[in-house]
């Protein structure tokens, strides 16, 4: 199956507030997959980093929504990066002929943080960044995601990127971390699959282990899928692990 040319939609006035809609050229599978790239929430990597994933999913029959957001150094940080992830997902409600009955977010690295956080937005108090979502999220696939934001800040992974995102460390800004940290949200009303390689030298494997244990302890559905490879291979459509990831995505999308 092939895909049509991606359609770019802007959900805000900033140059970074856009998402690319990838549509299958033939028969579609139900639902929509939201893709959120990583890069320590910074400017080095953009949405084009997941263009190959979006195209692969569209060829398999899924509608893919590959989002960009304001990043550190480009107007990002707390709360704007969170607000953008939320607004980009909610923008799906304005698009004609897009099935939002079952939405699954897939995020890589820092994008795994945003993908998992977005699924817990229903628990946020009114006035918090991303509160009162328009689009519900049924499932999450976190690919080497940063899911324990407090530990990421304390351990200074990514050269202190989490602290830069939040504007300070957890002891200084506990109220911000309570809003933004996926670990603080559990249980959330979504099935979460954490895909992570033991050999990951950028985001520690322990990030996924900690999240899954905490989520399960609250009764939330969460699964740890340990794979081979390293940090970037979990988002590489040519890697040996990709068929395994697709199978899990099919389960989250309700097709298996």
C-alpha positions in Angstrom: 0.0 0.0 0.0 1.2 3.6 -0.7 0.5 6.9 0.9 -0.7 10.3 -0.5 1.5 13.4 -0.2 1.6 14.6 3.4 -0.7 17.6 4.2 0.7 20.3 6.5 -1.7 21.9 9.0 -0.9 24.7 11.4 -2.5 24.6 14.8 -1.1 28.0 15.9 0.7 31.1 14.7 4.3 30.1 15.6 6.3 28.5 12.8 6.8 25.4 15.0 3.1 24.9 15.6 2.3 22.5 12.7 1.7 18.8 12.0 1.9 16.7 8.9 -1.0 14.4 8.1 0.0 11.2 6.3 -3.0 9.4 4.7 -3.0 5.9 3.1 -3.7 5.9 -0.6 -5.9 2.8 -0.3 -8.0 1.3 2.4 -7.6 2.7 5.9 -7.3 1.0 9.2 -9.5 2.4 12.0 -8.1 5.1 14.2 -5.2 7.6 14.1 -1.6 7.4 15.2 -0.1 10.6 16.6 3.7 10.7 16.3 5.9 12.9 18.6 9.6 13.2 17.9 12.3 13.5 20.5 15.7 15.3 20.8 15.7 16.4 24.5 12.9 18.9 23.7 15.5 20.9 21.9 16.1 22.3 18.4 18.4 19.7 17.0 15.7 17.2 15.9 12.4 18.1 14.4 9.3 16.3 13.2 11.1 15.3 10.0 13.0 12.8 12.2 9.8 10.7 12.2 8.9 11.2 8.5 10.0 7.7 7.7 7.9 6.3 10.5 4.8 8.3 9.4 5.2 7.1 5.8 5.6 3.5 6.9 2.5 3.6 9.0 0.5 5.2 6.1 1.7 2.5 3.8 0.3 0.0 6.3 -3.1 1.7 6.2 -2.9 4.0 9.2 -3.6 7.7 9.3 -0.5 9.2 10.9 -0.3 12.7 12.4 3.3 13.8 12.8 3.5 16.8 15.1 6.0 19.6 15.6 6.1 21.8 18.8 8.0 24.7 20.2 11.3 23.4 21.5 14.0 24.8 23.8 15.6 27.8 22.1 12.6 28.1 19.8 10.0 29.4 22.3 9.7 26.1 24.0 10.0 24.9 27.6 7.4 24.8 30.4 4.5 25.4 29.7 4.6 26.0 26.0 6.0 22.7 24.9 3.2 20.9 26.8 0.6 23.3 25.5 1.7 22.6 21.9 1.6 18.8 22.2 -1.9 19.1 23.6 -3.1 21.6 21.0 -1.6 19.6 18.1 -3.5 16.5 19.2 -6.7 18.4 19.8 -6.4 19.9 16.3 -7.4 16.5 15.0 -10.9 17.3 15.9 -11.0 20.0 13.3 -10.0 17.8 10.4 -12.6 16.3 8.1 -12.4 12.6 7.4 -10.0 11.7 10.2 -11.1 8.9 12.6 -10.5 10.1 16.1 -12.6 7.3 17.8 -9.3 5.5 18.7 -6.2 7.6 18.9 -2.8 6.2 19.9 0.2 8.4 20.6 3.7 7.1 19.7 6.6 9.1 21.0 10.4 8.6 20.8 12.7 9.7 23.6 11.6 13.1 24.8 8.6 12.6 22.5 7.8 9.5 24.6 7.5 11.8 27.6 5.0 14.0 25.7 3.1 11.1 24.2 2.5 9.5 27.7 1.9 12.8 29.4 -0.8 13.7 26.8 -2.7 10.5 27.6 -3.0 11.7 31.2 -4.3 15.1 30.5 -7.8 14.2 31.7 -6.4 14.2 35.2 -5.0 17.7 35.1 -6.7 20.5 37.0 -8.4 23.3 35.1 -5.9 25.9 34.2 -3.0 23.5 34.0 -1.1 23.3 30.6 -3.1 20.9 28.4 -6.0 20.5 30.7 -9.5 19.6 29.4 -8.5 17.6 26.3 -10.8 17.5 23.3 -9.3 14.3 21.9 -9.1 11.2 24.1 -6.1 8.9 23.9 -6.7 5.2 24.1 -3.1 3.9 24.0 0.5 5.0 24.1 3.7 3.5 22.7 6.7 5.1 24.4 9.8 4.4 22.4 12.8 4.8 24.8 10.7 7.5 26.5 11.6 9.9 29.3 8.9 8.8 31.7 10.4 9.7 35.1 11.0 13.4 34.7 12.2 13.9 38.2 14.8 11.2 37.9 15.9 12.6 34.5 16.4 16.0 36.1 18.2 14.7 39.2 20.5 12.4 37.1 21.1 15.2 34.5 20.5 12.9 31.6 20.6 14.6 28.3 23.0 17.2 29.8 20.3 18.5 32.1 17.6 18.8 29.4 14.7 18.0 31.8 15.8 20.8 34.2 16.0 23.2 31.2 12.6 22.1 30.0 11.0 22.7 33.4 12.9 25.8 34.3 14.4 24.3 37.4 14.8 21.0 39.4 12.1 19.1 41.1 12.9 20.5 44.6 12.6 24.0 43.3 9.4 23.5 41.2 7.5 20.6 42.6 4.2 21.9 41.3 5.5 22.0 37.7 6.8 18.4 37.9 3.5 17.3 39.3 1.8 18.5 36.1 4.4 17.5 33.6 5.9 14.2 34.9 4.2 11.1 33.5 5.2 9.2 36.6 3.1 11.5 38.7 0.0 10.9 36.6 -0.5 7.2 37.1 -3.0 5.7 36.8 -4.0 7.1 33.4 -7.0 6.0 31.3 -4.8 4.6 28.5 -2.9 1.4 27.8 0.8 2.1 27.8 3.5 0.0 26.1 7.1 1.0 26.9 9.6 -0.2 24.3 13.2 0.1 25.4 16.6 -1.4 24.8 18.8 -2.4 27.7 21.8 -1.0 25.7 20.2 2.5 25.4 23.0 4.9 26.3 20.9 8.1 26.1 17.7 7.4 28.0 18.3 4.8 30.8 16.3 1.5 30.5 15.3 2.2 34.2 13.1 5.0 33.0 10.7 2.5 31.5 11.1 0.0 34.2 10.2 2.5 36.9 7.1 3.8 35.0 5.7 0.4 34.3 6.1 -0.8 37.9 4.5 2.3 39.2 1.6 2.2 36.7 0.9 -1.5 37.4 0.9 -0.9 41.1 -2.0 1.4 40.6 -3.9 -1.0 38.4 -3.1 0.8 35.1 -2.4 -1.4 32.1 1.3 -0.9 31.3 3.7 -3.2 29.6 7.5 -3.2 29.2 8.7 -4.5 25.9 12.5 -5.0 26.0 14.1 -5.1 22.6 17.6 -5.3 21.1 19.4 -2.4 19.5 20.0 1.0 21.1 18.3 4.4 21.5 17.6 5.3 17.9 16.8 1.8 16.5 13.4 1.7 18.3 12.2 4.4 15.9 14.0 3.0 12.8 11.7 1.3 10.3 14.7 -0.6 8.9 15.8 -2.0 12.2 15.2 -5.7 13.0 12.9 -4.8 15.9 10.5 -2.8 13.8 8.1 -5.7 13.0 7.8 -6.4 16.8 6.9 -2.7 17.3 4.3 -2.8 14.6 2.7 -5.9 16.1 2.4 -4.1 19.4 1.0 -1.0 17.7 -1.7 -3.2 16.1 -2.6 -4.4 19.6 -2.9 -0.9 20.9 -5.0 0.1 17.9 -7.3 -2.8 18.5 -6.5 -4.6 15.3 -4.9 -7.7 16.7 
